[in-house]
Amino acid sequence: YIDYLLSSWRKNKFCRVIDIGCGCGQDAVVLTKKLREKTVDFEGIAVDQCQEAIKYARSRLDKLGNDNHWQLETCDFFKQVWSAEFDIAICSMLAMHYQDVTSFLKGISKCLNHGGCLLLVVNNPFLVAYEYGLPYEEGKHYSHLFKENDSSEGVVVDKYFHTMATYYNAATNANFHVDGCAEIYDYSREMRFFNDGKRNPFKFPNFFAL
């Protein structure tokens, strides 16, 4: 999905990037490599509420000879004041923590300059429901399933089922133009098989380029 983002971005030789909810820095690492390939100079800010994740992201970026390309901050993006200065925003697997997706996207739009792009990567709710044997219900809260795995350092983790249609409508209501989207899992096939023969669906995320 990083390739898709860069293919739709208006190409300049310099850009400012923000990675919202950067986790362990996987998207920041890939984006750094891709922008270097395209000889694009950039400055980036990566934010996450989890201090341990930020530490790991910093170590991964340092291995790339990061220099001063990335500034990493432990903070809640939505509690900070941002100016409209970024050309690219990446937000991966964070929207599912918010029930009101429109307000979530409006909060992100404030940090983008005119013509800026947002790559929104979202979870596949049907696969989560399937994995835990739950009936799918739009907007259903399911944080209890992830209490032990996702709660760290006192960070509250809520998660909600949202369909691609919910994200699409929310993006429109937040005044984003949907440049492209991909629903990666093929629902026409009930199940896929891994090489070990276990019956599991692929857990690839969906994404929007806005």
Stockholm file with secondary structure:
# STOCKHOLM 1.0

chainA/1-210         YIDYLLSSWRKNKFCRVIDIGCGCGQDAVVLTKKLREKTVDFEGIAVDQCQEAIKYARSRLDKLGNDNHWQLETCDFFKQVWSAEFDIAICSMLAMHYQDVTSFLKGISKCLNHGGCLLLVVNNPFLVAYEYGLPYEEGKHYSHLFKENDSSEGVVVDKYFHTMATYYNAATNANFHVDGCAEIYDYSREMRFFNDGKRNPFKFPNFFAL
#=GR chainA/1-210 SS CHHHHHHHSCCCSEEEEEEETCTTSHHHHHHHHHHHHTTCEEEEEEEESCHHHHHHHHHHHHTTTCTTSEEEEESCGGGSCCCSCEEEEEEESCGGGCSCHHHHHHHHHTTEEEEEEEEEEECCHHHHHHHTTCCCCTTCBCGGGGHHHHCCTTCCCCCBCCCHHHHHHHHHHTTCCCCEEECCSCTTSSCCBCTTCCBCCCCCCEEEEC
#=GC SS_cons         CHHHHHHHSCCCSEEEEEEETCTTSHHHHHHHHHHHHTTCEEEEEEEESCHHHHHHHHHHHHTTTCTTSEEEEESCGGGSCCCSCEEEEEEESCGGGCSCHHHHHHHHHTTEEEEEEEEEEECCHHHHHHHTTCCCCTTCBCGGGGHHHHCCTTCCCCCBCCCHHHHHHHHHHTTCCCCEEECCSCTTSSCCBCTTCCBCCCCCCEEEEC
//
